[in-house]
């Protein structure tokens, strides 16, 4: 039996990469797929949706600055 330990995968944002994504989105060559959006207060439900494997696209948790 092999034991595996899974951890989070963290990407490092690079300004050039982010600019490229913005350009592609603005040009219409990249279309992000948002499956559902939750307000921050409902973040636990967003996580449950992800755990259930029902996500069809990205799950977005919106945070509003005050």
C-alpha positions in Angstrom: 0.0 0.0 0.0 1.3 3.4 -0.9 0.3 6.4 1.1 -0.1 9.7 -0.7 -0.3 13.1 0.8 -2.1 15.7 -1.3 -1.5 19.4 -0.8 -2.7 22.6 -2.5 -1.3 23.5 -5.8 -0.3 27.1 -5.8 0.5 28.9 -9.0 2.6 32.0 -9.2 1.0 34.8 -11.0 3.2 36.6 -13.5 2.3 40.0 -14.8 3.0 39.1 -18.4 0.8 36.0 -18.1 -2.1 38.0 -16.6 -1.8 40.6 -19.4 -1.9 37.8 -22.0 -5.1 36.4 -20.4 -6.7 39.9 -20.4 -5.8 40.4 -24.1 -7.2 37.0 -25.0 -10.4 37.6 -23.1 -10.9 41.0 -24.6 -10.2 39.6 -28.1 -12.7 36.8 -27.6 -10.2 34.0 -28.0 -10.5 33.0 -24.4 -13.9 32.6 -22.7 -13.9 31.7 -19.0 -16.6 29.3 -18.1 -18.3 30.2 -14.8 -20.6 27.5 -13.5 -21.9 29.3 -10.5 -21.3 32.4 -8.4 -21.7 32.7 -4.6 -21.5 35.7 -2.3 -18.8 35.4 0.4 -21.4 34.6 3.0 -22.3 31.4 1.0 -18.7 30.2 0.6 -19.3 27.0 2.5 -22.0 26.0 0.0 -19.6 26.8 -2.9 -17.1 24.4 -1.3 -19.8 21.7 -0.9 -20.7 22.1 -4.6 -17.0 21.6 -5.5 -16.7 18.6 -3.2 -19.8 17.0 -4.7 -18.2 17.2 -8.1 -21.2 19.0 -9.6 -19.2 22.0 -10.8 -19.6 22.7 -14.5 -17.1 25.5 -14.9 -15.4 27.6 -12.3 -17.0 28.3 -9.0 -16.7 32.0 -8.2 -16.9 33.5 -4.6 -17.5 37.2 -4.9 -16.1 39.6 -2.4 -17.4 43.1 -2.3 -15.2 45.8 -0.9 -16.8 48.2 1.5 
